[in-house]
Amino acid sequence: MRKKIIAGNWKMNKTPSEAKALVAEMIDKVANAACDVVVCPTAICIPGVLDAVQGSNIKVGAQNVHFKESGAYTGELAGNMLKEIGVDYVIIGHSERRQYFGETDETVNLRTKAAIAAGVTPIVCVGESLLEREQGITAETVCRQTKVAFLEISADDAKNVVIAYEPVWAIGTGKTATADQADEVCGIIRDTIKDLYGAEVADAIRIQYGGSMNAANAEELLAKPNIDGGLIGGASLKAEDFSVIVAAAK
């Protein structure tokens, strides 16, 4: 039985003091969660959030990681840096990183391998654009992204990676794939993992849905057999809404 995982992607929101206040408000609300709970603040907020969540069930993730351990990469963070301060998860390949900062399927693979090497759990994002969905190539798109992301990653390591299916057309737009649509694509991703590694890994790997999941639709989405959690954007910036989603992940 796969344990569900709800992760909040705070994107470029909250000052350090605001981030500490938000997570402090969340702690009691999610204390009895049946799922893994993760918050991913901006890099500058991570130390304060780590301090605030000590002793709680909330884990902390980063929003990006570089594929080298050190070097002339101004503005980047290495996996060993994140690991040393206590970060447990990192989001890799979010569509906003692909759209605005030149991320590619290949760099997603490199960053995923770097996170694994550092002992940080990757949350690897895949998903189709509106054009790709309208052209009927959703399956082809997510299969390609998944296959490249897992290139040269062992079966043992693959089991522990989290995949987030995020249809690009549903991120920050208020549009949401129907529960059946989301489950279908998560199933396609799981079948792709099965083709790569076999049934054992496919059954073990956790696949989140991340296209505008919120307090109103979380229960229906999370009831689907191939949806093992959510990567939550806007709703993760409100403690009450986030706690409702966490409670739905039974």
HELIX and SHEET records of a PDB file:
HELIX    1   1 PRO A   16  LYS A   29  1                                  14    
HELIX    2   2 ALA A   43  CYS A   45  5                                   3    
HELIX    3   3 ILE A   46  ALA A   52  1                                   7    
HELIX    4   4 GLY A   79  ILE A   85  1                                   7    
HELIX    5   5 SER A   95  PHE A  101  1                                   7    
HELIX    6   6 ASP A  105  ALA A  118  1                                  14    
HELIX    7   7 LEU A  130  GLU A  134  1                                   5    
HELIX    8   8 THR A  138  ALA A  149  1                                  12    
HELIX    9   9 ALA A  155  ALA A  158  1                                   4    
HELIX   10  10 VAL A  168  ALA A  170  5                                   3    
HELIX   11  11 ALA A  179  TYR A  197  1                                  19    
HELIX   12  12 ALA A  199  ALA A  204  1                                   6    
HELIX   13  13 ALA A  218  LEU A  222  1                                   5    
HELIX   14  14 GLY A  234  LEU A  237  5                                   4    
HELIX   15  15 ALA A  239  ALA A  248  1                                  10    
SHEET    1   A 8 ARG A 206  TYR A 209  0                                        
SHEET    2   A 8 VAL A 162  TYR A 165  1                                        
SHEET    3   A 8 THR A 121  VAL A 126  1                                        
SHEET    4   A 8 TYR A  89  ILE A  92  1                                        
SHEET    5   A 8 ILE A  58  ALA A  62  1                                        
SHEET    6   A 8 ASP A  36  CYS A  40  1                                        
SHEET    7   A 8 ILE A   5  ASN A   9  1                                        
SHEET    8   A 8 GLY A 229  ILE A 232  1                                        
END                                                                             
